[in-house]
Amino acid sequence: MFKKLLIVFLLSVGLHATDVADTEEDTNKVIAQSKQKLIEQFDIDGHSKQTIAQIIDSSFNLRSYKENYFLPVSYRYNSEYVDGGAYEPHEAKDTETEFQVSIRFDFGANTLGLGEIYSFGYTQRSWWQVYVPSAFFRESNYQPEFFVTIPAYSFLGKSFVKGFKLALIHQSNGRGGEYERSWNRASLSTFFLFGNLITELELWYRFHDKQDYNPDLLDYLGYGQLRFMLPYKKHFFKLSLRSNLRYQKSAVEFMYTYPLPVGNEKNLFVILKTFNGYGESLIDYDHNVNKVSIGLAISR
């Protein structure tokens, strides 16, 4: 049961509450006030405002976190996956299906009087070789996390800096032995608003494990990423950039969504996604992958 995507930035902006949220009702009130405060900050036309409302609208404690999508056609070109030993006896084809499920649960708010919101999140992303006889899952990545979002309004006022997010994140592909890929990290995100352009700068620190099958992971993923998000009328654009300048390894991901004329245009979107670089999935973190994908999303 998914509702609209509640981008961390959107949830963390624009609230200066005075009472500690001791109950679920108080927490929901804090969240509702945050949404309304955010919408008031956008000086945009009706369609763009509707797009923003679609992104932040939600009434369930269990809600969408990142994008929830199903991409029946995800085509790889001029690139290679990891060696086929990971999924013998069949060789992976260039065209596969990709999908992502991402949910969050907000369990508390404003304990420190900063309007902060405490959440658990879970994201699962899978690459499904549906076009081969056995239709095996080439790779799945699992990412549980705990995070706190803090609006900047309470101590920075009407600044272009809008909020912060602190997170503890585990990510793995659920395998063992030679093909195990996993890492644990702490991250800090800062959110900015320039006109209608939402910008997120995320920096992370990796906790090293005694037994590590991917010790050079940061050589390919770097130490952070930069995201740009732009709502324009009914359109929503998202660009993610990541790079390790020392080793000259980088990645660029572009995502575009647009509501389909079904019902109230709040529940189904066409999505176009492209990826170029390293780290598309954990098993391929050290392989350069180029992909273009198209499908449907139920949140953005």
N, C-alpha and C positions, 0 to 999 in steps of 0.2 A: 504494500500500500504506500505509494509514493506521492508526495506533493511536490511543489515547486522547489527548485534548487535555492538554498539559502546560503549564498556565498558568505564566507567568513567575514569579509569586509563589511558587507551590508548589515550583518547582524551586530557588528561591533561599533557602528557609527552612531554618534549623535545622542547619547543618553547621559543625563546626570541625575541618577536616582538618589534618594536620601534615606530610604528605608531598606533594611536587609530583607532579601526575599527568602522568608522561612518556609513558605508553602509553595506547592505547585501553582496555585492561583497567582501568587506574587511573581513567580518566575515567568509565567505566561504574560503577565501584565508588563513586566520589564521588557520582554521580547517584543510585545506589540507596540510599546512606546518607542523602542529602538527603530522599528520599521517605519513608523509614522514620521519620526524625526528625520530619518534618511530621505524619505520621499520629498519632504519639504525642502531639502537642500538642492534638489534638481530643478533648474529653471529650463524646462524642456517642453516640447509639444505633447499633445495628448497621446499619440501612438508610442512615443518614447517612454512616457510615464507608465503606460500600460505594460510595456516590456519590463520595466523595473519592477512593477507590481507582480508580474508573473514570476520573476526570479525570487522575490522575497516572500511571496504569499505562502503561508502554511498555517495549519491549525492543529496539527498533531505533534505530540512530543517526539514521536518517531517520524523523522522527515528526511527529505532528500538532502544530501551533503554536496558531493560533487555531481558531475553530469551522470545521468542514468541513460544509457543508450544501447542500441543493438545495430551493429553494422554488418549486414549480410555479405557485403562485398568490401574486402580490405585487400588491396592489391600491392604486392611488393615488386619493386623494379630496381634494376642496377644495384642489387645488394644481396647479401647472403645471411641466412640464419645460422645459428650455432651448428656444429657438426651433428649429422643425423643420428649418431649413437644414442642421443637422448630420447628418440622416439622411433626406434626400429620396431617392426620391420618395414614400415612405410616411410617414404621420403616426403617431407613437407612440400606442398605446392605453393606457388607464388600467391594464389588467391585463397583467402581464408575468411572466416567470420570472427569478428571481435565484438565483445560486449562488456559493459561495466555496470555494476550495481554498487551504489554508494548511499549509505544512510547515516544518520546522526541522531543522538539522543541528548537533549539539553536537560541537565538534572539540577542545576542550581544557578543562582544569579545574585550579584551585588553583595556578596559576603564582605568584601573589603570597602564597600561604599563607592566603588568606581564605575558601577554599571556593568561590571564584567559578567560574562556568561561561561559556565563550565559545561563541557560536552564530552561525550564519547563519540567516536566516528569509526565506521568500518567501510572499506572499499575493496571490492574484488573485481579484478579485470582479467578476462580470459581470452585466449587466442585459440580458436576452434577450427581444425582442419576438416571442415564439413564436406569438402569436395573430394576427399579421398575415400576409398572403400570402407575403411574402419572408422572414419569420422572421429579421430582421436583429438584430444585437447593437447595442442603443442606446448602450451604454457599457461599457467594461471598464477597471478600475483595477489597476495592477501595483505591488507594493510589495516590493522587496528591501530587506533590512536586515542590519546587523551589530550584535550586542548582547552585553553582558556582564551577568550577574546575580550579585549579591553578597549573601549572607545576612548579616543583622545580628547573628546569634547570636554570631559570633566576637568582636565588640567591644561589643555592647550587652547580651549575656546574654538573660535571659528578659524582654524588653521587648515591648510591643505593636507596636513597629516591627519588622517581620520581614525586610525585604530591600529591595534597590535594583536598578534596571536602568538601564544606560546604553546608548543606542542611536544609531546613525547610520542614517537612513532616507531612501530615495528613493521618491517616489510619482508616478506619471504615468498618463495615459490612452492613451498610445501614439499619439496623433495629432500632426499638424503644422499649422502655420498658425493660422488664426483659432480653431480648436477645440482647440488644444493646451492642456492643463492639466497642470502639474507643479510639484513643489516638493521641496526637500531640507531636511532638518532634523536637529538633534540633540535628543534627549529624555532626560529624567531622570524615572524613576518611583520612587515610594516606596510600599511595601506595608505595610499595617497589618492586625492581626487583633484584633477585638473580639468575644470569644465565638466564634461560628461565622461572623461577618460579615467577609469579606475586602474590604478597601478599597484601591484603587490611586489615587494622585494622580500624574498625569503632566503635566509641564511641558515645553514645547518652544521651541526657538529656530530660526527659519528663516534659511537661507543664501540671500541674494538673487542672482539671475542677471542678467546684462547684458540678455538678451532675455527678457522675462517677459510672458506673455499673461494672467496672473492676479495682478497686483501687489497687489490688495486682498484676497487670499485670507484673511489673518489677521483682516480685519474681520468675516468670517463664521465662521471656524473658531476664533477666539480663540487663546489662548496655552497651552492645556492642556485637560485633561479629568479628570473624577472618575468612577471606576467602583466599583460595589458588587456583590459576588458572594456569594450565600448558598446553600449546600447545605442542604437540609432533607429528610431521609429520601431518597427517590429523586428528589426534585425539585431543580432547579438554576435559580436566578433570577439575572439579571444586568441591572443598570441603569447606563447611561452618560449622563453629563451634560456638556455643553459650552456655553460662553457667552462672548461678548465684551460685557461690561457697557457699555463706552463706546458701542458702536454698537447695542446692544440686539438682537444676533443670537445665537440659541441653538439647541441641538438636544438632544433627549431620545430615547434608544433603549432599549427594553426587550426582553429576550430570556428565554424560558422553555423548558426542555428536560425531557423525561421519557422514561425507557427504555421501549421497546416490548417486549412479552413474546415476544421472538424469541431462540432460543438461550439464551445466558447473560446477556442484557440488557446486554451491554457494547459492542455494535457498532452499534446502531440506536436512534435517539431521535426522538420527535416534537418539532418546534420551532415556537414561535410568536414572531414578531418584529414590533414596532411601531416606527415612526420618525416624529418630528415635528420639523421645523426645517430648518436650513441645513447643507449639506455632506454630504448622503447619498452623493452621488458627486461626482467632480471636475467633470464637465461641468455639474452642477446646483449647484455650491457656493454661488452667489448667488441660488438660487431656494428658496423655502420649499416643502418637500415633506412631505406626510402620507401614510404608507403603513402597511398591515397585511399581514403575510405569514405563510404556514403551509407546512410541508413536513417534510422528514426531514433528520437530521444523523447523521454517522458518527463524530463526536467532539464534545466539549463542554468 
